[in-house]
Amino acid sequence: MTNNELEQWLRTTGETIQAPPEVCPGLYDRLKFITALLAEAELPSSSPALVFRNPEGRVCATPIQDECVVGRAVPTGLALADRQLSRPHFRVVCRPKADVIEDLNSRNGTYVNGARVQTQELLDGDIIEAGQHIFVFFKQAPEHY
């Protein structure tokens, strides 16, 4: 994704950057992270997805039909070999009115855009941190991919 494509995508989300990167380093770093993932990800076009880089360095996109439970040992959902994840760590529930993330009483917590959360509505492009993994939530693939 080029800087121009990133700017176009930001305009479609209604977000703007009012300060240069040296003033907003956290935001700038997050945008660079999202840009790098988008450049490699094959996003499903019709359903929300969690995008992350696996331990081997490959970018993965996990589609979410109705809900997805993420953890170290989950019978259905996304199971990841990460000792810092609780067995069921968090759940993402996608509904027509709102997409919500819920921490499932994890030991190390679930963070959205750097803030620890118990339950929170997710927005397109939110960054989720759990264990040693960083995920980006996409409601729908940007049209130019």
N, C-alpha and C positions, 0 to 999 in steps of 0.2 A: 504494500500500500504506500503510495507516495504521499508527501505532505499535502498536495492539492486534494487528493482523494480523502485524506483524513479531514481536511477542512470542510469538504462537501458533506461528509458523513456527519460531522458535528452540526452543520447547519440543519440537516434533516432531523436531528434530535432536539433542536432548539437550544443547544448549549453554545456558549461562547467563551473564549479565553480573553479576559480583560487585561492580563498582565503578561510580560515576557517570561520565558522559562526560568530565568534566574530569580524571579519574584515568586513563582509558584512551582518550585521544584517537585513537590509531591504529585501535583496534577500532571505536570509535564512527564514525569517518569511513568505514571499510570497510562497516559496516552501512548507513550512509546511502547509499553508492554502490550497494550491492546493492539496497536498497529502491527507489531511483530507477530502476534498470534494470528491476526486476520490474514496476514500475508501468506501463512502456511496452512490455515485451517480450511477444511471443506465443510462448510456449514450447511445443515439441512435447511432447505428453503421454506418449508411449511410448518416447522415446529420450533419452539424454543430449544435452546441447547446450552450446556455447560461446556466451555472450551478450556482446555488446560494442556500443559506440557507434561508428559509422563517422565518417569525417571530416566528413560533412555533418550530423552530429548525430543521425542516425536510429539507433534501437536495432535490432540484428540478432541473430537467434538462428540459429546454424548447428547443425543436428542432426548427431550422430555415430552412424553405424551400427556400425561395428567400429573404425575409426580415422579420424583426421583429421590431415593435415599442414598446418601453418600456416606461411606464409612470403611472401616478396616475389614469388617465381616458382615456383609448384608446379603441375605438370600436373593433379593432382587434389587436392582439398582446398580450403583457403581461401587464396586469393592476395590480398594487400593491398598497395596502393601506399604503402609505408613504407620509406624508405631505411635506417632503423635495423634493419630486419628482414633476416636472412640469407635467401638464396633459399629453401631449406627451413630453417625456424628451429626449430620444435618439432613433436612428434607427440603426440597424445592417443590412447591405445589403450583401448577399453572392452571389458571381458570380464566374465562373470558374477561372478567372484570378486573382481576389483579393477579399478579404472580407474587408468591410469598415464600420467604425462606424461614425455616424454623430450626433452631438449635435443639438437638435431641438430648439435652442434659449432658453434653460432652464435657470431658475433663478439661480440655485445653481451650474451649470456646470456639465460636464461629464469628468471623469478622467480615463486615461489608464496608468497603471503602475505608478500611482502617479502624472502624468502630465496632466494638463487641456488641453483638445483638442476640436477643432471644427469639424474637419474631419481628420480621420487617418486610415491607413490600419491596420487591425487586424492580429495578428499572433497567432498561436496555443498556448494556455496557457496565453494569455494576461489577466490581471486583470482590470476589469472595475468597477469604483466606481461612484454611482449616488444615491443621497439622502442618506438613511441609509443602502442601499444595496450594497453588493460586489458580482460581477459576475466574473466567469472565462469563457472565450471564448475557446471552443474546436472546431477545424475544423473537426476532426474525432476522434472517440474514440480510445484510445491506444489499440493495438491488444491484449494485454494480459489481457484485462478486459472482 
